Amino acid sequence: MILYSVTINVDDSIHDEWVNWIQKVHIPEVMETECFSSAEMFRIVSPEPEDGTTYCIHYIASDILDYERYQIEHAAILQTKHKDKYGRNFTAVRTVMESLEDDLS
């Protein structure tokens, strides 16, 4: 299992509009790629950012091939839409993690 984590700090000036857009438009568009089986969105409560509000969106892919397909076929387009809509009012950090669940048994 692959966890694709996107951590985004959002400026207060766009916060409410951004949350609505990310939940109603962006996450559904990512899921429509069929590269991920699920998505969850979290608000980071600790440590609190100095400015804005920080969220983390987790997307689950069954394997690295699905994640790579997302990167090759969809990521640039969807990230550009986000950047074009909200410009410099957010920062994003993306990480990819592989589950070691089988190693824990």
C-alpha positions as CSV (number, residue, x, y, z in Angstrom):
1,M,0.0,0.0,0.0
2,I,1.2,3.5,-0.9
3,L,0.2,6.6,1.0
4,Y,0.5,9.9,-0.9
5,S,0.3,12.7,1.6
6,V,-0.3,16.3,0.6
7,T,0.2,18.9,3.4
8,I,-1.1,22.3,2.6
9,N,-1.0,25.6,4.5
10,V,-3.8,27.9,3.5
11,D,-3.8,31.7,3.9
12,D,-6.7,33.0,6.0
13,S,-7.8,35.2,3.1
14,I,-9.0,32.2,1.0
15,H,-9.6,29.7,3.8
16,D,-13.4,29.1,3.5
17,E,-13.5,29.2,-0.3
18,W,-10.4,26.9,-0.5
19,V,-11.8,24.3,1.9
20,N,-15.1,24.2,-0.1
21,W,-13.2,23.9,-3.4
22,I,-10.7,21.2,-2.2
23,Q,-13.5,19.0,-0.8
24,K,-16.1,19.5,-3.6
25,V,-13.8,19.8,-6.7
26,H,-10.2,18.9,-6.2
27,I,-10.3,15.7,-4.1
28,P,-13.2,14.3,-6.3
29,E,-11.0,15.1,-9.4
30,V,-8.1,13.2,-7.9
31,M,-10.3,10.3,-7.1
32,E,-11.8,10.3,-10.6
33,T,-8.3,9.3,-11.9
34,E,-8.9,5.9,-10.3
35,C,-5.3,5.8,-9.1
36,F,-6.3,5.9,-5.5
37,S,-8.8,3.8,-3.5
38,S,-9.6,6.4,-0.8
39,A,-8.9,9.9,0.4
40,E,-9.1,11.5,3.8
41,M,-8.6,15.1,4.8
42,F,-7.3,16.3,8.2
43,R,-6.8,19.7,9.8
44,I,-3.5,19.8,11.7
45,V,-4.1,20.9,15.3
46,S,-0.5,20.5,16.6
47,P,1.8,22.1,16.1
48,E,-0.3,25.1,15.1
49,P,1.1,27.1,12.2
50,E,2.2,30.7,12.7
51,D,0.0,31.8,9.9
52,G,-3.0,30.3,8.1
53,T,-4.4,26.8,8.6
54,T,-2.7,23.6,7.7
55,Y,-4.4,20.5,6.3
56,C,-3.2,17.1,5.3
57,I,-4.9,15.0,2.6
58,H,-4.0,11.3,2.5
59,Y,-4.6,9.3,-0.7
60,I,-4.2,5.5,-0.7
61,A,-2.9,3.7,-3.8
62,S,-2.8,-0.1,-3.9
63,D,0.8,-0.1,-5.2
64,I,3.6,2.2,-6.5
65,L,2.5,1.7,-10.1
66,D,-0.9,3.3,-9.4
67,Y,0.9,6.2,-7.7
68,E,3.3,6.6,-10.6
69,R,0.5,6.5,-13.1
70,Y,-1.1,9.4,-11.2
71,Q,2.2,11.3,-11.3
72,I,2.7,10.7,-15.1
73,E,-0.9,11.2,-16.3
74,H,-2.7,13.5,-13.9
75,A,-0.6,15.3,-11.2
76,A,0.7,18.2,-13.2
77,I,-2.7,19.1,-14.6
78,L,-4.4,19.0,-11.2
79,Q,-1.6,20.8,-9.4
80,T,-1.7,23.5,-12.0
81,K,-5.4,24.0,-11.6
82,H,-4.8,24.5,-7.8
83,K,-2.0,26.9,-8.4
84,D,-3.9,28.9,-11.0
85,K,-6.9,29.2,-8.7
86,Y,-5.1,30.2,-5.5
87,G,-1.7,31.4,-6.6
88,R,0.6,32.3,-3.7
89,N,-2.1,31.9,-1.0
90,F,-1.0,28.4,-0.1
91,T,2.1,26.2,0.2
92,A,2.1,22.5,-0.4
93,V,4.5,19.7,0.6
94,R,4.0,16.2,-0.9
95,T,5.4,13.0,0.5
96,V,5.0,9.3,-0.6
97,M,5.2,6.5,1.9
98,E,5.1,2.7,1.6
99,S,3.2,0.7,4.2
100,L,5.3,-1.7,6.3
101,E,2.1,-3.3,7.7
102,D,3.1,-6.8,6.7
103,D,6.5,-6.4,8.4
104,L,4.8,-5.6,11.8
105,S,3.1,-9.0,12.1
